[in-house]
Amino acid sequence: MPNYDYVCQTCGHRFEVFQSMNDAKLEDCPVEGCDGKVRRLLGTGAGIIFKGSGFYQTDYRSDSYQKGAKKEGESSKADSGSSTPAASPPPSAPSGGASS
């Protein structure tokens, strides 16, 4: 459940409320003696997605992408394991010039 910020239009009191998204918006200022109306501030209550060192961006990928990446990784392992290393060519004789 997100936190929502409200501000009173009469006294200017700002406060934060922990509410469900399904709860009705607050209408009255909680300050005693103030009968002002409050309004919810925009831009608050958004979810957080962690990105950066220690978090994987690929955690949020679709299932089809993850299956394709897994299949690709398995095929590349199979390809690298079945090939034999190429034999290195024999060393060539030095091309030193013979004097005649």
Residue pairs with C-beta under 8 A, 6 or more apart in sequence:
1 18
1 19
1 20
1 21
2 18
2 19
2 21
2 44
2 45
2 46
2 47
3 16
3 17
3 18
3 19
3 44
3 45
4 16
4 17
4 19
4 40
4 41
4 44
4 45
5 14
5 15
5 16
5 40
5 41
5 44
6 14
6 15
6 16
6 17
6 26
6 38
6 39
6 40
6 41
7 13
7 14
7 38
7 39
7 41
8 14
8 29
8 31
8 34
8 36
8 37
8 38
9 36
9 37
9 38
9 39
10 29
10 34
10 35
10 36
10 37
11 29
11 31
11 34
11 36
13 29
13 30
13 31
13 34
15 30
17 26
21 45
25 40
26 38
26 40
27 37
27 38
28 35
28 36
28 37
28 38
29 35
29 36
29 37
29 38
49 60
51 57
58 66
58 69
61 69
